Amino acid sequence: MSEKKLAIIATKGTLDWAYPPFILSSTAAALGYDVMIFFTFYGLQLLKKNLNLKVSPLGNPGMPMPMGMDKWFPVIGTAIPGMESVMTMMMKNTMKKKGVASIEDLRELCIEAEVKLVACQMTVDLFDMKQSDLLDGLEYVGAASFFEFAGDADVTLYI
């Protein structure tokens, strides 16, 4: 029987959207899957050496609000300057209290488990990103290379 494969396309670069690709990938790798994450557009933020990820409550109606704010605080209030920083701090504190691993730790776990972390070369060029700002040892590929892997994958996810 051949090894199972998991292919993930990561397109989001916020703290809350960073967790799914790294949790799913590290779990699949632990279960023996061959795993590739294709980071494109804003997902490339997750490959930066120095992460400074934030949570954006704006446009995220499913986000649970602390202190019942979803009942009394107007959605437009999440656009007030400084709310993103407040929400990010609250989310990080909650994760720390609950013992949730950091993105840096999960990303390192993926690297140790030999998850293939690949950056979309077109997007790197589009956003004038410097490879020196991104993790060392990444592969820079186009969509065709991702499809070569994903075409044989047992599971393919778009996150």
N, C-alpha and C positions, 0 to 999 in steps of 0.2 A: 504494500500500500504506500502511495506517495505521501509526502508531507503536505499537510493542509496549509493554505495560504490565506492571509488577510491583507487586503489593500484598503487604505484609508486616504481620502482626500481631505486635508485640513485647510479651511479657508478663513477661519476666524482668528483674531488676534487679541481677544480680551481674556481676562483671568478665568471667567466662568466657562468660556469656550475652549480653554486650553486643557482642561481636565479630561474630557472624553477621549481624544485621540491617544493621549499618553496612558490613561488607565486601561483602555481597551487593548492597546498594543502590548503593554507589559503583561497583561493577563494572558493574551493569546500566545505571546512568546513563551510564557511559563508553561502553557499547555502544549507546547511543541509546534506551534504554527510558525511558518516563515512569514514575516510581517514587513510591510513597507508603508510608510506615511509619506504622501506627496504633499508638501507644503506649498500653497500657492496664494497669491494675493495677500490678504491681511494675515493669513496663517503663517507667513514668513516671520512675523514678529516672534513666534514661538521658538525660532532658531537663533535668536540673537544671544550672544555671549552674556550680555548684561540685560536681564529681563526687568522690565518695569511695567508689568501688566496691570490693567485696571478693570474694574467692573463698570459697565455702562447700564444704569437702570433705564435710560431713555430707550423707548422702543422695545422693552422687554417686559410685556404685561404679565408674564408668568412668574416673574421674580418675586419671591416672598419678601415682604417689607417688614422691617422690625417694628416693634411696638404697635402693631396693627395699623401702620401708616397707610396701607392700601385701602383702609376703610375711611380715613379722614383726610389724608394728604392728597391733593390733586395731582394727577399724573404730570401735568405741566410743571409742577414743582420740582420734578426730577431734573429739569433743565436749568435750575438755578445754579449759577456759578459755584463751584465747590462741592456740589452734591456727588459728583463722580468720585472725588477723593474720599468723601465721608462714606459712601457705600463700599468703596474698595477696602477701606480700613475696617469697616464692620464685617465684611465678608472674610477678610484675612484673620481677624480675631476669632470669628466663629469657627473657621476651619482649624485654627490652632487649638482652640478649646476642645474640639471634637477629635483631635488627633489625626486630621487629614494631612497626608504628605504634601509637601510643597511641589510646585511645578518643576522646580530645579531638581528635586529628588526623583520625581517620576521620570523626568527626561533622562536623568543619569541612569536610572534603572533600565530604561529602554535601550540606551547605548550599551550597557553591560550585557543585555539580553540579545544584542546584535540585531535589533530592529533597524531596518534600513530607513534612515532619515534623509529624504531627498528634497532638494529645493528646486522649484520651477525656475529654470534659467530665464525664460521670457519675462516673468514677473520681477526677478532680480534686476534685469536690465530696465524694465519699464519704470521701476521705482528708484533707479540709480542707487541701488543698495551696494555696499562694499562687502565683498566676501570676508574681509578682515573683521567686520562687525558680527559675523555669523560664526557658529560653532566650527571648529576645525574638523576636517575629515568628512565633510558633507559631499554628497554627489550633487551635481548641478545637471539637471536633465530637462528634456522637453516632455510634452504630453505623450508623445509616441512611446517613450521609454516607460512611462507609467502604465500605458495600456498593454505593453508587452507583459508586464508583471500581472496587472489586474485581469487580463484576459484569461489567465489560468487560476485566478483566485477563487476560493470556495466562498469567501465573503468579501464584499466590497461595500464600503461605507462612505458617505459624503457628510462631513461634519463642518 
